């Protein structure tokens, strides 16, 4: 299954997973130190739904949950 929404085009985005060690200064420590940064992917929440297209045909689409919630897709 493709990781792209067929309605709005939402796709995976990238970010960082940051690991910090130490005790915060306001808690009496010497501050947090970054000890590792790893790239990660944020995947969209996609669902496979049977949808009715504007021309009246029914087909299976991969749609994000926001499009379903906002009524951009008509379920068959």
Secondary structure as GFF3:
##gff-version 3
##sequence-region A 1 76
A	DSSP	beta_strand	13	21	.	.	.	ID=ss1
A	DSSP	three_ten_helix	25	27	.	.	.	ID=ss2
A	DSSP	beta_strand	33	42	.	.	.	ID=ss3
A	DSSP	beta_strand	46	52	.	.	.	ID=ss4
A	DSSP	beta_strand	58	64	.	.	.	ID=ss5
A	DSSP	alpha_helix	65	69	.	.	.	ID=ss6
###
